Amino acid sequence: MSHLRDRILGDRVALFGLTVIAVTVLAALFAERLAPYPPDRQFFDGLTLEGAPLPPNGRFWLGTDLLGRDLLSRLIFGARTSLIIGIVANGAAVAIGALLGITAGYLRGWIGTAIMRFTDLMMAFPALLLAIALAAIFSPSLWIVALVIAMVNWVQIARVVYTETTSLAEREFIEAARAIGAGPFRILLQHVLPHLLPTLLVWATLGVATTVLLEATLSYLGVGVRPPTPSWGNIIFENQTYFATAPWLVFFPGVAILLLALSFNLVGDTLRDALDPTQRGREP
């Protein structure tokens, strides 16, 4: 753990990513206190006389949207939506992928073959198209979108975990555990899973970035989180017609999505290098 801490604290890029993530988490947790106004409040003076959104000014720091709502407040509350979906959906995807990958890699035989052929079948479908189809079948909501994203993101994790578990199952310490009478559950819990934790930790971090981007894409396409619940993707979707005349309505949520996804990628890359034994002793 000390090596991991020193690696992260010594990497300015990783520190930048951690700072952005920390600020986003704080904004999501304390949105009611940090947001200047309720996210769904429409101001009579929030539009110009022609009915156009107001640009950034002293009262509305990031301007207003097409309904006269404060954009900054909606971005702050949208951070909560993006983080909830990112963490819940990616956590579920990691759990599903790890469970299926470990089961297939350790048991092998017809069970492992069936699981991995199903995984290959899921990988054959483009993730975005599959997510759009599933989101169209179910009534989109915060938790349904999280479930849909988890259902399309577990396949890569399952494949990686399967490969590592297959290799671990043939190691001498696993054979020794079997020789002394350890059952499969004990071997998986005490010997296999600890060796997979670094991989799962890195995937859990990097996967949040992918999940945030996929949620924003679904919301932008109109099959994600439905208004009035704010998310960064549906903020862009709602205001895209004003792209030319009110570019701040697309620019600010786009930058928020970019920064959060980039930050999780930067932290994930640093974790991967820190947990890789071949990188030990090298300078970040």
C-alpha positions as CSV (number, residue, x, y, z in Angstrom):
1,M,0.0,0.0,0.0
2,S,2.9,2.4,0.7
3,H,4.3,1.8,-2.8
4,L,0.8,2.5,-4.2
5,R,0.5,5.7,-2.2
6,D,4.0,6.9,-3.1
7,R,3.4,6.2,-6.7
8,I,0.1,8.2,-6.8
9,L,1.4,11.1,-4.7
10,G,4.6,11.3,-6.8
11,D,2.6,11.5,-10.1
12,R,1.3,15.0,-10.8
13,V,-1.0,13.7,-13.6
14,A,-2.6,11.2,-11.2
15,L,-3.0,13.9,-8.5
16,F,-4.8,16.1,-11.0
17,G,-7.1,13.2,-11.8
18,L,-7.7,12.6,-8.1
19,T,-8.4,16.3,-7.5
20,V,-11.0,16.4,-10.3
21,I,-12.7,13.2,-9.0
22,A,-12.7,14.5,-5.4
23,V,-14.2,17.8,-6.5
24,T,-16.9,16.0,-8.5
25,V,-17.7,13.7,-5.6
26,L,-18.0,16.6,-3.2
27,A,-20.3,18.4,-5.6
28,A,-22.5,15.3,-5.9
29,L,-22.7,14.8,-2.2
30,F,-23.4,18.4,-1.3
31,A,-25.3,19.5,-4.4
32,E,-28.2,20.9,-2.3
33,R,-25.8,23.2,-0.5
34,L,-23.4,24.1,-3.4
35,A,-25.9,24.7,-6.1
36,P,-27.1,28.3,-6.2
37,Y,-30.7,27.3,-7.2
38,P,-32.8,24.2,-7.5
39,P,-32.0,22.5,-10.8
40,D,-35.5,22.5,-12.1
41,R,-36.4,26.1,-11.1
42,Q,-37.3,28.3,-14.1
43,F,-36.6,32.0,-13.8
44,F,-38.9,34.5,-15.5
45,D,-35.8,36.7,-16.0
46,G,-33.7,33.7,-17.1
47,L,-34.3,34.3,-20.7
48,T,-33.8,37.3,-23.0
49,L,-36.8,39.3,-24.3
50,E,-36.6,37.1,-27.4
51,G,-36.8,33.9,-25.3
52,A,-33.1,32.9,-25.8
53,P,-30.9,31.6,-23.0
54,L,-28.8,34.1,-21.0
55,P,-25.0,34.0,-21.4
56,P,-22.8,33.7,-18.3
57,N,-23.2,36.7,-16.1
58,G,-22.9,37.8,-12.5
59,R,-26.1,36.1,-11.4
60,F,-26.0,33.0,-13.5
61,W,-22.3,32.1,-13.6
62,L,-22.6,29.6,-16.5
63,G,-25.7,31.1,-18.0
64,T,-29.1,29.7,-18.4
65,D,-30.7,26.9,-20.5
66,L,-33.6,27.0,-23.0
67,L,-36.1,27.0,-20.1
68,G,-34.4,29.7,-18.1
69,R,-32.9,27.3,-15.5
70,D,-29.4,27.9,-14.0
71,L,-26.9,25.8,-15.9
72,L,-24.4,25.7,-13.0
73,S,-27.0,24.2,-10.7
74,R,-28.0,21.6,-13.2
75,L,-24.3,20.7,-13.8
76,I,-23.8,20.2,-10.1
77,F,-26.8,18.0,-9.7
78,G,-25.9,16.2,-13.0
79,A,-22.6,15.2,-11.4
80,R,-24.6,13.2,-8.9
81,T,-26.4,11.4,-11.7
82,S,-23.2,10.7,-13.6
83,L,-21.3,9.4,-10.6
84,I,-24.2,7.2,-9.4
85,I,-24.5,5.6,-12.8
86,G,-20.8,5.4,-13.2
87,I,-20.1,3.7,-9.9
88,V,-23.2,1.5,-9.6
89,A,-23.1,0.4,-13.3
90,N,-19.4,-0.3,-13.3
91,G,-19.4,-2.0,-9.9
92,A,-22.2,-4.3,-11.1
93,A,-20.3,-5.0,-14.4
94,V,-17.1,-5.8,-12.5
95,A,-19.0,-8.1,-10.1
96,I,-20.8,-9.9,-12.9
97,G,-17.7,-10.2,-15.1
98,A,-15.5,-11.4,-12.1
99,L,-18.1,-14.0,-11.0
100,L,-18.5,-15.5,-14.5
101,G,-14.8,-15.2,-15.4
102,I,-13.7,-16.9,-12.2
103,T,-16.3,-19.6,-12.5
104,A,-15.4,-20.4,-16.1
105,G,-11.7,-20.2,-15.5
106,Y,-11.6,-22.5,-12.5
107,L,-14.3,-25.1,-13.3
108,R,-13.6,-25.2,-17.0
109,G,-15.2,-28.2,-18.7
110,W,-18.6,-27.7,-20.2
111,I,-19.6,-25.1,-17.7
112,G,-16.6,-22.9,-18.5
113,T,-17.1,-23.4,-22.3
114,A,-20.8,-22.5,-22.0
115,I,-20.0,-19.3,-20.1
116,M,-17.3,-18.2,-22.4
117,R,-19.3,-18.9,-25.5
118,F,-22.1,-16.7,-24.1
119,T,-19.5,-14.1,-23.4
120,D,-18.2,-14.3,-27.0
121,L,-21.8,-13.9,-28.2
122,M,-22.3,-10.8,-26.1
123,M,-19.0,-9.4,-27.4
124,A,-20.2,-9.8,-31.0
125,F,-22.8,-7.1,-30.5
126,P,-21.7,-3.5,-30.5
127,A,-22.0,-2.2,-27.0
128,L,-23.7,1.1,-27.9
129,L,-26.3,-0.5,-30.2
130,L,-27.0,-3.2,-27.6
131,A,-27.4,-0.5,-24.9
132,I,-29.7,1.5,-27.1
133,A,-31.9,-1.5,-27.8
134,L,-32.1,-2.5,-24.1
135,A,-32.8,1.1,-23.0
136,A,-35.6,1.3,-25.6
137,I,-37.2,-1.9,-24.3
138,F,-37.2,-0.8,-20.7
139,S,-38.5,2.5,-19.4
140,P,-35.4,4.6,-19.0
141,S,-34.7,5.8,-15.4
142,L,-31.6,6.3,-13.3
143,W,-31.4,2.7,-12.1
144,I,-32.5,1.2,-15.4
145,V,-29.8,3.0,-17.3
146,A,-27.3,1.8,-14.7
147,L,-28.5,-1.8,-15.2
148,V,-28.4,-1.5,-19.0
149,I,-24.8,-0.3,-18.9
150,A,-23.8,-3.0,-16.5
151,M,-25.3,-5.6,-18.9
152,V,-23.2,-4.5,-21.8
153,N,-19.9,-3.8,-20.0
154,W,-19.2,-7.0,-18.1
155,V,-18.0,-9.0,-21.1
156,Q,-14.5,-7.6,-21.3
157,I,-13.9,-8.0,-17.6
158,A,-15.1,-11.6,-17.8
159,R,-12.7,-12.4,-20.6
160,V,-9.7,-10.9,-18.7
161,V,-10.6,-12.6,-15.4
162,Y,-11.1,-15.9,-17.2
163,T,-7.7,-15.8,-18.7
164,E,-6.0,-15.0,-15.4
165,T,-8.0,-17.6,-13.5
166,T,-7.1,-20.3,-16.0
167,S,-3.4,-19.5,-15.5
168,L,-3.7,-19.3,-11.7
169,A,-5.6,-22.7,-11.6
170,E,-2.5,-24.5,-12.9
171,R,-0.1,-22.9,-10.4
172,E,1.7,-25.0,-7.8
173,F,0.1,-23.3,-4.8
174,I,-3.4,-24.1,-6.1
175,E,-2.4,-27.8,-6.6
176,A,-1.0,-27.8,-3.1
177,A,-4.2,-26.4,-1.7
178,R,-6.2,-29.1,-3.5
179,A,-3.8,-31.8,-2.1
180,I,-4.5,-30.8,1.5
181,G,-8.2,-31.1,0.9
182,A,-9.2,-27.4,0.4
183,G,-12.6,-27.1,-1.3
184,P,-13.2,-25.1,-4.5
185,F,-14.9,-22.2,-2.6
186,R,-12.0,-21.9,-0.2
187,I,-9.4,-22.0,-3.0
188,L,-11.3,-19.3,-4.9
189,L,-11.8,-17.1,-1.9
190,Q,-8.4,-17.4,-0.3
191,H,-6.0,-18.1,-3.1
192,V,-7.4,-17.0,-6.5
193,L,-9.4,-13.9,-5.7
194,P,-6.5,-12.1,-3.9
195,H,-4.4,-12.5,-7.0
196,L,-7.2,-11.0,-9.1
197,L,-7.8,-7.9,-6.9
198,P,-5.2,-5.7,-8.6
199,T,-6.8,-6.4,-12.0
200,L,-10.3,-5.9,-10.7
201,L,-9.2,-2.6,-9.0
202,V,-7.8,-1.3,-12.3
203,W,-10.8,-2.3,-14.3
204,A,-13.1,-0.8,-11.6
205,T,-11.3,2.5,-12.0
206,L,-10.9,2.6,-15.8
207,G,-14.4,1.3,-16.3
208,V,-16.0,4.3,-14.6
209,A,-14.7,6.5,-17.4
210,T,-16.3,4.3,-20.0
211,T,-19.5,4.1,-18.1
212,V,-19.8,7.9,-17.7
213,L,-19.2,8.3,-21.4
214,L,-21.8,5.7,-22.3
215,E,-24.4,7.2,-20.0
216,A,-23.7,10.6,-21.6
217,T,-24.1,9.1,-25.0
218,L,-27.4,7.3,-24.2
219,S,-28.8,10.5,-22.6
220,Y,-27.7,12.6,-25.6
221,L,-29.5,10.1,-27.9
222,G,-32.6,10.4,-25.8
223,V,-32.7,6.9,-24.3
224,G,-30.8,7.6,-21.1
225,V,-31.9,9.4,-17.9
226,R,-35.1,11.3,-18.6
227,P,-35.6,15.0,-17.8
228,P,-36.3,16.7,-15.4
229,T,-33.5,14.6,-13.7
230,P,-30.4,16.4,-14.8
231,S,-27.4,14.5,-16.3
232,W,-24.6,15.9,-18.3
233,G,-25.7,14.0,-21.3
234,N,-29.3,15.1,-21.3
235,I,-28.3,18.7,-20.7
236,I,-26.5,18.6,-24.0
237,F,-29.5,16.7,-25.6
238,E,-32.0,19.3,-24.4
239,N,-29.9,22.3,-25.5
240,Q,-28.3,21.1,-28.8
241,T,-30.6,23.3,-30.9
242,Y,-28.9,26.3,-29.4
243,F,-25.4,25.1,-30.2
244,A,-24.7,28.0,-32.6
245,T,-26.4,30.8,-30.6
246,A,-25.7,29.6,-27.0
247,P,-22.5,27.4,-27.2
248,W,-22.0,27.5,-23.4
249,L,-25.0,25.1,-23.1
250,V,-23.0,22.4,-24.9
251,F,-19.5,23.5,-24.0
252,F,-19.7,23.4,-20.1
253,P,-21.4,19.9,-19.8
254,G,-19.0,18.6,-22.5
255,V,-16.0,19.8,-20.6
256,A,-17.4,18.2,-17.4
257,I,-17.8,14.8,-19.1
258,L,-14.3,15.1,-20.6
259,L,-12.6,16.0,-17.4
260,L,-14.3,13.3,-15.3
261,A,-13.6,10.6,-17.9
262,L,-10.0,11.7,-18.3
263,S,-9.5,11.8,-14.6
264,F,-10.6,8.3,-14.0
265,N,-8.4,7.1,-16.9
266,L,-5.4,8.9,-15.5
267,V,-5.9,7.4,-12.1
268,G,-6.5,4.0,-13.6
269,D,-3.4,4.1,-15.6
270,T,-1.3,5.0,-12.5
271,L,-2.9,2.2,-10.5
272,R,-2.1,-0.2,-13.3
273,D,1.5,0.8,-13.4
274,A,1.8,0.8,-9.6
275,L,0.2,-2.7,-9.3
276,D,2.2,-4.2,-12.1
277,P,5.2,-6.1,-10.7
278,T,7.3,-5.4,-13.8
279,Q,7.0,-1.6,-13.0
280,R,8.2,-1.8,-9.4
281,G,11.2,0.4,-8.7
282,R,10.7,2.6,-11.8
283,E,10.0,6.3,-11.5
284,P,6.5,7.5,-12.4
